[in-house]
Structures are given as C-alpha cells and as structure tokens.
C-alpha cells in the first residue's frame, strides 16, 4: 500500500475517532435535553463550585501540545517511504557519532558500537568516527573509527555541571575535542541503535546544512520486547515524535516544547557555542536546557527522516524513575533564570499540565459524581484532548509494531493492549509526579539498559 494512501486512511480514522468520541462523551449533544441544568453553586456550595470548575479548567493546559500533535500527525505524511539519499555519502561532512555512558553496561556498549559502525559502513558512510565518552574505562576494541574518552574524576566545568552534561562538556574542551567547527555530532544513548533509514536521514540533513540542530523518530518495539507494559506505554512517545516534535521542527524550526536527549544531531560550532556547561539546573534534563538555550540564541532546528531503535525501561520502577527524573529536570529548566521566559512559555504549560495531572485526572471521577454545566465549546475541547491522546497510543503501536512480523491478530491485540495500559500509565505518571515534587531534584537516575548482569569495571 502506498504511503499516501496509508496516511489518508490514518487521517480519516483519526477524524472519525475524534468525532465518535465527541458524540460518545456528550461534547456534541445530539439530544437537546442532554444539557446539564443543575445550579452548581446551589448543589455544591461556592467552594465546591469553584473547585470543580478549577479542576475542569486544568484540562486545557495540555491543549497546545495536543494541537501540535494533531497537526503533526495530519499535515505531514505519517507513513513516509524509505529515506532516499539526496547526495553521495562520500561528499558528506565528517560525522562523529557520540555515545555517553557511565560505563556500567560495558558489554552492551561494545556490542552496539560494533553494530552501529558496521551498519554505517554497509550503508556507504565513510567520513565518520564513533566516540564513546565514559566515566569508567570500557577497553573498547582498538579501531581507527572508534575513540574511547574517559572523563577524569577530577574534571570540573566552570559552572559546576554534573552527570551527562559534565561528560558532554568535557568532549568540547580544546584539549579533548578533535573535530572541526563544520563537522557534525550525532548524540546517542548507549542503547540506541542506528538503522539504514536514520543513517540516510542524518546524511541528508548534514548535506543540506540549513539548520545546525536536528532530531528524528525513536521507536521502542524492535527486536526482542523485554517489558510489554512499558513498551506499549511508550507507544505514546512514538506518536509524540511524529506529532508534536515533527510539527515544531518542520513548521516552526524551533524547539517550542524542547526535544529528546538521544538522536540529536548538531553542528560542532553551534554546540560549542551553546555548550553543556549550564550549571546544576541544566544537568538533570541537560537535553531540555540545551534546546531552550539554543532556541534563545537564535539557532534553528529541523526534523530528520528515518527512525532509530531503543528499548523501553525493563521494570515499572525504572519506568517511574525515568519519568520522575524528566519531570524534575524540566521543572529546573522552566524555573531557571538562564533561559528567558518567552522562549519556554509553551514548555512551561506542558510541564505544568504534567505536574497537575493528579488533579486533572480526578475529573474522570468528579465529572461523573458532580456534573457541572460548561459551554459546549469547552466540552468539545476537553473531548478533543482526550480523543487525540487515546489515539496516540493506537498510532504509536501502528508505527512501532510490524504487521508482517507479528501477524494481524497479535497486531490488533497490541493496539488494544496499548489502550488498556492507559489507566496504568496514568497511575504511574501520577506516582512519578508526586514523587518528583517531593523528592530530591538534583539527582540523575540511570535505568537498567542491559538484560545481562551489571559489570563492575
């Protein structure tokens, strides 16, 4: 089936799904007698009335990102064809594929480095180097295309940056950096796997050279699925990449809602100008702070075609810890004086829609027990938000799981399973929010990334 046909079917299904949800939820009232005629002040008192309307209004905090997701999924082909090279890889600028690790998963790093390097060579890429930046020696195989950088324990940045920021900044020091300003860096996590599509997409991006920063799609259901619950829950992130991330980069060329920390492509000169030396507040969600700082400095971004592979957290505890760190790190960014408010206003709305999720989620119960009259347009927006968010789980499964690999029955079960994980995911996100608000914020938790036991180096 042609990609344009797939996209039209997807758009049709999305619109039908939203319309059906609007009718089912009562936002579009086919029965004129279905309007709530209750007087909320008389029924619940002044305080109860204000509280119920306040909870209902919190739902709208997610509207900007939901709108961006909708636009990204509709206005751009959601099922693009395989990436075609727009120029010879031999003419591409030099590319450094940089992996940052603590060094806890030595075997995983070695395996993925060799796999990614061989794939680059098989795809025709010639001007590249793989750099592994680690806190602990990994003793990687000696190869002219592999460089291992061990960050000295005594190294300190000027602003006191910690964790991954510290390691990334160490690479940019004059005494360590071997790259020219017109070279490019592809940042990967230690578990990230390249694909032929992503290598071609990155090659096209650097050959084009119009934007100093770029990012693409990451999927999580490739090869062996370790934890089905967390993988299905992460189907939402896949849709988020294809929706919000893609729309903000292709239409605005700005990280209005920030970006991810992996599958990051940057021009060396621009990265050294922005720097990762952003203090302790820029060390927990270093990717978010970097993006907001680059945005405030006038740099532009673009979306890169072609997907990369990663794994979802292996356990529910790691899943919660991961979300907790993201929330705490982004809160530090939006409250930091290092980035002007006008550049992070949409990010602020986004993170506070997450922070208030326990309150907003209570509408599921309170709306049924204590109904209140609202303008129909308001009800329409609330239903639109819910419908798009639910559909994103379905679409994420469609993009992540191969129909040919799993078969029709298992594919449908995966889509149904993703929807079934929504209540569990909401509970997990609420736990992460409460824990994140109460816990220590300047902490960097690393999830288990290798099925094999940890290796002490």
C-alpha positions as CSV (number, residue, x, y, z in Angstrom):
1,X,0.0,0.0,0.0
2,X,1.4,3.4,-1.0
3,X,2.5,5.8,1.8
4,X,0.0,8.5,0.8
5,X,-2.9,6.0,0.9
6,X,-1.8,4.9,4.4
7,X,-1.6,8.5,5.5
8,X,-5.1,9.3,4.2
9,X,-6.6,6.2,5.9
10,X,-4.8,7.2,9.1
11,X,-6.2,10.8,8.9
12,X,-9.7,9.5,8.1
13,X,-9.6,7.1,11.1
14,X,-8.3,9.9,13.4
15,X,-11.1,12.3,12.4
16,X,-13.7,9.6,12.7
17,X,-12.3,8.6,16.1
18,X,-12.4,12.1,17.4
19,X,-16.0,12.7,16.1
20,X,-17.2,9.4,17.6
21,X,-15.5,10.3,21.0
22,X,-17.1,13.8,20.9
23,X,-20.6,12.2,20.5
24,X,-20.0,9.4,23.0
25,X,-18.7,11.7,25.7
26,X,-21.6,14.1,25.2
27,X,-19.5,17.0,24.0
28,X,-21.5,17.0,20.8
29,X,-25.1,16.7,22.1
30,X,-27.5,15.1,19.6
31,X,-30.2,15.2,22.2
32,X,-31.3,18.8,23.1
33,X,-32.5,17.5,26.5
34,X,-29.0,16.3,27.4
35,X,-27.8,19.7,28.7
36,X,-27.0,19.8,32.4
37,X,-29.4,22.2,34.1
38,X,-28.1,21.9,37.6
39,X,-27.1,25.1,39.5
40,X,-23.5,24.2,40.7
41,X,-23.4,26.9,43.4
42,X,-26.7,25.7,44.9
43,X,-25.8,22.0,44.6
44,X,-22.1,22.1,45.8
45,X,-21.7,25.4,47.5
46,X,-19.4,28.3,46.5
47,X,-16.1,26.5,47.4
48,X,-17.2,23.2,45.8
49,X,-18.3,25.0,42.7
50,X,-15.0,26.9,42.3
51,X,-13.0,23.7,42.9
52,X,-14.9,21.7,40.3
53,X,-14.5,24.4,37.6
54,X,-10.8,24.8,38.5
55,X,-10.2,21.1,38.1
56,X,-12.0,21.2,34.8
57,X,-10.0,24.1,33.5
58,X,-6.7,22.3,34.3
59,X,-7.5,20.0,31.4
60,X,-6.8,22.9,28.9
61,X,-3.2,23.1,30.0
62,X,-2.5,20.2,27.6
63,X,-4.3,21.8,24.7
64,X,-1.2,23.4,23.0
65,X,0.7,20.2,22.8
66,X,-2.4,18.2,21.8
67,X,-2.9,20.7,19.0
68,X,0.7,20.3,17.9
69,X,0.4,16.5,18.0
70,X,-2.8,16.7,15.9
71,X,-1.2,19.0,13.3
72,X,2.0,16.9,13.1
73,X,0.0,13.7,12.6
74,X,-2.3,15.2,9.9
75,X,-0.3,17.7,8.0
76,X,2.8,15.6,7.3
77,X,2.9,12.1,5.9
78,X,2.7,9.7,8.9
79,X,4.0,6.8,6.8
80,X,6.8,8.2,4.7
81,X,8.6,6.0,2.3
82,X,12.2,4.8,2.9
83,X,14.7,7.6,3.0
84,X,16.4,8.2,-0.3
85,X,19.9,9.8,-0.3
86,X,20.0,13.2,-1.8
87,X,23.7,13.2,-2.3
88,X,26.7,10.9,-2.1
89,X,27.8,9.9,1.4
90,X,31.4,10.4,0.2
91,X,30.7,14.1,-0.1
92,X,29.0,14.4,3.3
93,X,30.8,16.4,6.1
94,X,32.6,14.5,8.8
95,X,30.2,12.9,11.3
96,X,31.1,12.0,14.9
97,X,28.6,9.5,16.5
98,X,29.0,10.2,20.2
99,X,27.7,7.9,22.9
100,X,27.8,9.0,26.5
101,X,27.8,6.3,29.3
102,X,28.7,5.9,32.9
103,X,30.4,2.6,31.9
104,X,28.0,0.3,33.9
105,X,27.0,-1.6,30.8
106,X,30.3,-2.3,29.1
107,X,29.1,-5.3,27.0
108,X,26.1,-3.5,25.7
109,X,28.2,-0.5,24.7
110,X,30.7,-2.7,22.9
111,X,28.1,-4.7,21.1
112,X,26.2,-1.6,20.0
113,X,29.3,0.3,18.9
114,X,30.4,-2.5,16.6
115,X,26.9,-3.0,15.3
116,X,26.4,0.7,14.5
117,X,29.8,1.0,13.0
118,X,29.3,-1.9,10.7
119,X,25.9,-0.6,9.6
120,X,27.4,2.8,8.8
121,X,30.0,1.1,6.6
122,X,27.3,-1.1,4.9
123,X,25.2,2.0,4.2
124,X,28.1,3.6,2.4
125,X,29.1,6.2,5.1
126,X,32.8,6.8,5.1
127,X,33.6,10.1,6.9
128,X,32.6,9.1,10.4
129,X,34.0,8.3,13.8
130,X,32.3,6.7,16.8
131,X,33.3,8.4,20.1
132,X,32.3,6.7,23.4
133,X,32.5,9.1,26.4
134,X,32.6,7.2,29.7
135,X,33.2,7.7,33.4
136,X,34.7,4.2,33.7
137,X,37.2,2.6,31.2
138,X,35.5,0.2,28.8
139,X,38.5,-1.1,27.0
140,X,36.8,-0.9,23.6
141,X,38.4,-2.7,20.6
142,X,41.2,-0.7,19.0
143,X,39.9,0.6,15.7
144,X,40.6,3.7,13.6
145,X,36.9,4.6,13.7
146,X,36.4,4.1,17.4
147,X,37.6,6.6,20.1
148,X,37.2,6.0,23.8
149,X,37.2,9.1,26.0
150,X,37.4,8.5,29.8
151,X,36.3,11.6,31.8
152,X,38.8,12.3,34.6
153,X,37.3,12.2,38.1
154,X,38.9,15.5,38.9
155,X,37.4,17.3,35.9
156,X,35.0,20.1,36.8
157,X,33.2,22.5,34.5
158,X,33.2,26.3,35.1
159,X,29.6,26.3,36.1
160,X,29.7,23.0,38.1
161,X,27.7,21.0,35.6
162,X,27.1,17.4,36.6
163,X,26.2,14.0,35.2
164,X,25.8,13.7,31.5
165,X,26.3,17.4,31.0
166,X,29.7,17.2,32.6
167,X,30.8,14.4,30.2
168,X,29.4,16.2,27.1
169,X,31.1,19.4,28.1
170,X,34.4,17.5,28.6
171,X,34.3,16.5,24.9
172,X,34.1,20.1,23.9
173,X,37.2,21.2,25.7
174,X,40.0,22.3,23.4
175,X,42.4,19.7,24.8
176,X,39.9,16.9,24.1
177,X,38.0,17.9,21.0
178,X,39.4,16.7,17.7
179,X,36.5,17.9,15.5
180,X,36.4,21.0,13.2
181,X,33.6,23.6,13.5
182,X,32.0,22.4,10.3
183,X,31.8,18.7,11.4
184,X,28.7,17.2,12.9
185,X,27.9,15.2,16.0
186,X,25.2,12.6,16.3
187,X,24.4,12.1,20.0
188,X,23.1,8.6,21.0
189,X,22.3,6.9,24.3
190,X,24.3,3.7,25.0
191,X,21.3,1.5,24.0
192,X,20.4,3.4,20.8
193,X,20.7,1.5,17.5
194,X,21.1,3.1,14.1
195,X,19.1,2.0,11.1
196,X,19.8,2.4,7.4
197,X,16.9,4.9,7.2
198,X,18.3,7.0,10.0
199,X,21.8,7.0,8.6
200,X,20.5,8.2,5.2
201,X,18.3,10.8,7.0
202,X,21.3,12.1,9.0
203,X,23.4,12.2,5.8
204,X,20.7,14.2,4.0
205,X,20.4,16.5,7.0
206,X,24.1,17.4,7.2
207,X,24.4,17.6,3.4
208,X,21.6,20.2,3.4
209,X,23.2,22.1,6.2
210,X,20.4,24.7,6.6
211,X,19.8,24.0,10.3
212,X,22.5,23.4,12.9
213,X,20.3,21.1,15.0
214,X,18.0,18.2,14.2
215,X,16.2,15.2,15.6
216,X,14.2,12.3,14.4
217,X,11.9,9.4,15.4
218,X,12.8,6.8,18.0
219,X,10.7,3.6,18.3
220,X,10.8,1.0,21.2
221,X,9.2,-2.2,20.0
222,X,12.0,-3.5,17.9
223,X,13.6,-7.0,18.0
224,X,13.1,-8.5,21.5
225,X,10.5,-6.8,23.7
226,X,11.6,-7.0,27.3
227,X,8.6,-5.5,29.1
228,X,5.4,-5.4,27.1
229,X,3.7,-3.0,29.6
230,X,6.3,-0.3,29.4
231,X,6.8,-0.8,25.7
232,X,3.1,-0.3,25.0
233,X,3.0,2.7,27.3
234,X,5.9,4.2,25.3
235,X,3.9,3.9,22.1
236,X,2.6,7.4,23.1
237,X,6.2,8.7,22.9
238,X,6.4,7.4,19.3
239,X,3.3,9.4,18.4
240,X,4.7,12.4,20.2
241,X,7.8,12.3,18.0
242,X,5.7,12.0,14.8
243,X,3.3,14.7,16.0
244,X,4.5,17.5,18.3
245,X,8.2,17.1,17.7
246,X,7.9,16.9,13.9
247,X,5.4,19.8,13.7
248,X,7.5,22.2,15.8
249,X,10.7,21.4,13.8
250,X,9.2,21.2,10.3
251,X,6.8,24.2,10.6
252,X,8.5,26.5,13.2
253,X,12.1,25.1,13.2
254,X,12.1,25.8,16.9
255,X,12.1,23.5,20.0
256,X,9.0,25.1,21.4
257,X,8.3,22.0,23.6
258,X,12.0,21.1,23.9
259,X,13.3,17.7,22.5
260,X,14.8,14.3,23.5
261,X,18.3,13.6,24.7
262,X,19.1,10.9,22.0
263,X,19.1,11.0,18.2
264,X,20.4,14.6,18.5
265,X,22.3,15.9,15.5
266,X,24.3,19.1,15.9
267,X,26.9,21.2,14.1
268,X,30.1,21.3,16.2
269,X,30.4,25.1,16.0
270,X,26.8,25.6,17.2
271,X,27.1,23.0,20.0
272,X,30.3,24.6,21.3
273,X,28.7,28.0,21.2
274,X,25.6,26.8,23.2
275,X,27.7,24.5,25.5
276,X,26.5,21.9,28.1
277,X,28.2,23.9,30.9
278,X,24.8,25.1,32.2
279,X,25.2,24.6,36.0
280,X,23.4,22.2,38.2
281,X,19.9,23.3,37.0
282,X,21.0,22.3,33.4
283,X,22.4,18.9,34.5
284,X,19.3,16.8,35.2
285,X,17.5,17.4,31.9
286,X,20.5,18.5,30.0
287,X,18.8,18.0,26.6
288,X,15.9,20.3,27.5
289,X,18.2,23.0,28.9
290,X,20.4,22.8,25.9
291,X,17.5,23.1,23.5
292,X,16.0,26.1,25.3
293,X,19.3,27.8,25.4
294,X,20.0,27.2,21.7
295,X,16.5,28.5,20.9
296,X,17.1,31.7,22.9
297,X,20.4,32.2,21.0
298,X,18.5,32.1,17.6
299,X,19.6,28.7,16.4
300,X,17.1,26.8,14.2
301,X,16.1,23.1,14.2
302,X,14.7,20.6,11.7
303,X,13.1,17.1,11.8
304,X,15.3,14.3,10.4
305,X,13.7,11.5,8.5
306,X,14.4,7.9,9.4
307,X,13.9,6.1,12.8
308,X,16.3,4.8,15.4
309,X,15.7,2.0,17.9
310,X,15.7,2.0,21.7
311,X,14.3,-0.2,24.5
312,X,11.6,0.9,26.9
313,X,12.5,0.5,30.6
314,X,12.7,-3.1,31.7
315,X,10.8,-2.7,35.0
316,X,8.0,-0.5,36.3
317,X,10.3,1.0,38.9
318,X,12.7,2.1,36.2
319,X,9.8,3.5,34.2
320,X,8.7,5.6,37.2
321,X,12.2,6.7,38.0
322,X,12.7,7.7,34.4
323,X,9.6,9.9,34.3
324,X,10.4,11.3,37.7
325,X,13.8,12.5,36.5
326,X,12.3,14.0,33.4
327,X,9.8,15.9,35.4
328,X,12.3,17.2,37.9
329,X,14.8,18.2,35.3
330,X,12.3,20.1,33.2
331,X,11.0,21.9,36.2
332,X,14.5,23.0,36.9
333,X,14.7,24.3,33.4
334,X,11.5,26.3,33.4
335,X,12.4,27.9,36.7
336,X,15.9,28.7,35.7
337,X,16.9,32.3,35.1
338,X,19.3,31.2,32.4
339,X,16.6,31.0,29.8
340,X,14.2,33.9,29.2
341,X,10.5,33.1,29.9
342,X,9.4,33.9,26.3
343,X,11.4,31.0,24.9
344,X,10.0,28.5,27.3
345,X,6.3,29.5,27.7
346,X,4.9,26.5,25.9
347,X,7.3,24.2,27.7
348,X,6.0,25.7,31.0
349,X,2.4,25.0,30.0
350,X,3.4,21.5,29.1
351,X,5.3,20.7,32.3
352,X,2.6,22.2,34.5
353,X,0.0,20.1,32.7
354,X,2.1,17.1,33.8
355,X,2.6,18.5,37.4
356,X,-1.2,19.0,37.7
357,X,-2.0,15.6,36.2
358,X,-3.2,14.1,39.6
359,X,-5.7,17.0,39.9
360,X,-6.7,16.9,36.2
361,X,-7.1,13.1,36.3
362,X,-9.6,13.4,39.2
363,X,-12.1,14.9,36.6
364,X,-12.7,11.3,35.5
365,X,-14.4,10.7,38.9
366,X,-15.7,14.1,39.7
367,X,-17.3,14.8,36.3
368,X,-19.5,11.7,36.8
369,X,-20.2,12.3,40.5
370,X,-20.6,16.1,40.4
371,X,-21.6,17.2,37.0
372,X,-21.4,20.9,36.2
373,X,-22.7,22.9,33.2
374,X,-20.0,24.1,30.8
375,X,-20.1,25.8,27.5
376,X,-20.4,23.3,24.7
377,X,-17.2,24.6,23.1
378,X,-15.3,23.9,26.3
379,X,-16.7,20.3,26.4
380,X,-15.7,19.9,22.8
381,X,-12.1,20.9,23.6
382,X,-11.9,18.6,26.6
383,X,-13.2,15.7,24.5
384,X,-10.8,16.6,21.6
385,X,-7.8,16.5,24.1
386,X,-8.9,13.1,25.4
387,X,-9.6,11.6,21.9
388,X,-6.2,12.7,20.5
389,X,-4.3,11.4,23.5
390,X,-6.0,8.0,23.3
391,X,-5.5,7.8,19.5
392,X,-1.8,8.5,20.0
393,X,-1.4,5.1,21.8
394,X,-3.1,3.4,18.8
395,X,-1.0,5.2,16.3
396,X,2.2,4.5,18.3
397,X,1.5,0.8,18.1
398,X,0.9,1.1,14.3
399,X,4.3,2.8,13.9
400,X,6.2,0.6,16.3
401,X,4.9,-2.9,15.6
402,X,5.2,-4.6,12.2
403,X,2.0,-6.2,10.8
404,X,4.2,-8.6,8.8
405,X,6.3,-9.5,11.8
406,X,3.5,-10.0,14.4
407,X,0.5,-11.0,12.3
408,X,-2.9,-9.5,12.2
409,X,-4.2,-11.0,15.5
410,X,-1.2,-10.1,17.6
411,X,-1.1,-6.6,16.0
412,X,-4.7,-5.9,17.0
413,X,-4.0,-7.3,20.5
414,X,-1.1,-4.9,20.8
415,X,-3.3,-1.9,19.8
416,X,-5.9,-3.0,22.3
417,X,-3.2,-3.6,24.9
418,X,-1.9,-0.1,24.4
419,X,-5.3,1.4,25.2
420,X,-5.6,-0.9,28.2
421,X,-2.3,0.4,29.6
422,X,-3.7,4.0,29.7
423,X,-5.2,3.7,33.2
424,X,-2.0,2.0,34.4
425,X,0.2,4.6,32.7
426,X,-1.9,7.4,34.3
427,X,-1.3,5.9,37.7
428,X,2.4,5.6,37.1
429,X,2.7,9.2,35.8
430,X,0.8,10.4,38.9
431,X,3.2,8.5,41.2
432,X,6.1,10.0,39.3
433,X,4.7,13.5,39.7
434,X,4.1,13.2,43.4
435,X,7.5,11.5,44.0
436,X,9.2,14.1,41.7
437,X,7.7,17.0,43.6
438,X,8.6,15.6,47.0
439,X,12.0,14.1,46.2
440,X,15.5,15.5,45.7
441,X,15.6,17.2,42.2
442,X,19.4,17.3,41.6
443,X,19.7,13.6,41.0
444,X,20.4,11.6,37.8
445,X,18.9,8.1,37.8
446,X,20.1,5.7,35.1
447,X,17.7,2.9,34.2
448,X,18.8,-0.7,33.6
449,X,19.7,-0.9,29.9
450,X,21.2,-4.4,29.6
451,X,19.4,-7.7,30.2
452,X,22.7,-9.1,31.2
453,X,24.0,-8.5,34.8
454,X,25.9,-5.3,35.5
455,X,29.6,-5.5,35.0
456,X,31.7,-3.8,37.6
457,X,34.6,-2.0,36.0
